[in-house]
Amino acid sequence: MTALFATYNRFELTVAEASGTVVKDTDGKEYLDFGSGIGVCNLGHRHPDVQQAIEEQLNKYWHVSNLYHVPLQEEVAELLTANSAGDYVFFCNSGAEANEAAIKLARKASGKTKIITFQQSFHGRTFATMAATGQDKVQQGFGPMLEAFDYVPFNDIEAVKKKIDGETAAVMLEVIQGEGGVIAAEPTFVKELEQLCAEHDILLIIDEIQTGIGRTGAPFAYQHYAISPDIITTAKGLGNGLPVGAMIAKAKFYDDFGPGSHATTFGGNPLAMAAAKAVLQHVFDPAFLQTVEEKSIYLKERLQEEIGETRFVTNIKGKGLMIGIECEKEVTGLIPQLMQQGLLVLNASPYVIRLLPPLTVSKEEIDAAATLIGEAIKKPVTT
Ligand SMILES: Cc1ncc(COP(=O)(O)O)c(C=O)c1O
């Protein structure tokens, strides 16, 4: 019996407690969490610095309206802008809300209405971000969609050129498509896209909701491509489990988001900001980001050893600790099988096992996960 809408296909797992990479269920069974929520607990569950920051804030106050000053918002905004191409931040509560803010800002700033997005992209479930998402299954039953979005094949610059017209306000891109299958944009494509946007006075919005906050070994994944986006959106890892999102934009848009233009009751909540400040102080440290790169190399090597030669696996891909294991057949049966063996992983598209372990994952945990994945893939799928 449940009074919940059945919007989620839930696995048979109820978490009782969690710490670091380890999650314990209500029967006391332990799992290695190589999904981190879905790329949320980038510093692992209940990271001590983040926990302390939240506890300190809990003892001061939990909420103040955005009618008043919230100094922690200033500090987190400072950290985000010092480590990205943006100059000003709007805080909200989720990834979809960050993209909503980006869509609204792009339309207001440009005076134009259309936004180009990509096939297999994922930008959220609100009415505008659902329409921005280039996947039919997300939109089914909710039509007609907002007509302001044009979808083009990923990595296809000619297709983008063909879609641009006098009403194109922006292009919105995930530099590594997460839900779509851990598919990285080609460096030449991203560079050409930036140039194209500049030539046509079109805003470049990079959706870093899954790829941001150190996930790929840089503060934001677009930084691997040496571009300077107009708008960056982020969420998931920013609060390490407390709900928070942010839209970061260049100074030239300051006047477009003036008083009364956009708002949220909970955005920039002090508890979420306390968590985000502790997260960013930790994750944006270059020495820490270097360890993400080292762990990425090690995880890929171990996966290569375990499953690289199997016919089932066609590619091991991804950047930093956002890894996709592309398979010849559907992987949906493997996910519960791995869960039974004590490893939580995600899928991305039906053919890709997605690993988003905490950035704090240890070498021993990587070894254990690689061994379990090897065992599961080498044995026949049972469902
Ligand atoms: C790239 C990307 N954009 C947007 C979203 C939506 O974020 P939220 O679920 O916090 O609204 C997600 C969530 O998976 C995502 O991966």
The ligand as an SDF file (V2000), in Angstrom:
LIG
                    3D

 16 16  0  0  0  0  0  0  0  0999 V2000
   21.8130   17.4100  -17.7620 C   0  0  0  0  0  0  0  0  0  0  0  0
   20.6260   17.5370  -16.8670 C   0  0  0  0  0  0  0  0  0  0  0  0
   19.8800   18.6460  -16.9160 N   0  0  0  0  0  0  0  0  0  0  0  0
   18.8100   18.8270  -16.1190 C   0  0  0  0  0  0  0  0  0  0  0  0
   18.4230   17.8450  -15.2250 C   0  0  0  0  0  0  0  0  0  0  0  0
   17.2070   18.0690  -14.3410 C   0  0  0  0  0  0  0  0  0  0  0  0
   17.6020   18.2470  -13.0310 O   0  0  0  0  0  0  0  0  0  0  0  0
   16.5270   18.0820  -11.8220 P   0  0  0  0  0  0  0  0  0  0  0  0
   16.1190   16.6440  -11.8140 O   0  0  0  0  0  0  0  0  0  0  0  0
   17.2980   18.4980  -10.6030 O   0  0  0  0  0  0  0  0  0  0  0  0
   15.4060   19.0010  -12.1280 O   0  0  0  0  0  0  0  0  0  0  0  0
   19.1620   16.6710  -15.1390 C   0  0  0  0  0  0  0  0  0  0  0  0
   18.7490   15.5810  -14.2120 C   0  0  0  0  0  0  0  0  0  0  0  0
   19.0780   14.4330  -14.3800 O   0  0  0  0  0  0  0  0  0  0  0  0
   20.2930   16.4930  -15.9870 C   0  0  0  0  0  0  0  0  0  0  0  0
   21.0270   15.3770  -15.9490 O   0  0  0  0  0  0  0  0  0  0  0  0
  1  2  1  0
  2  3  1  0
  2 15  2  0
  3  4  2  0
  4  5  1  0
  5  6  1  0
  5 12  2  0
  6  7  1  0
  7  8  1  0
  8  9  2  0
  8 10  1  0
  8 11  1  0
 12 13  1  0
 12 15  1  0
 13 14  2  0
 15 16  1  0
M  END
$$$$
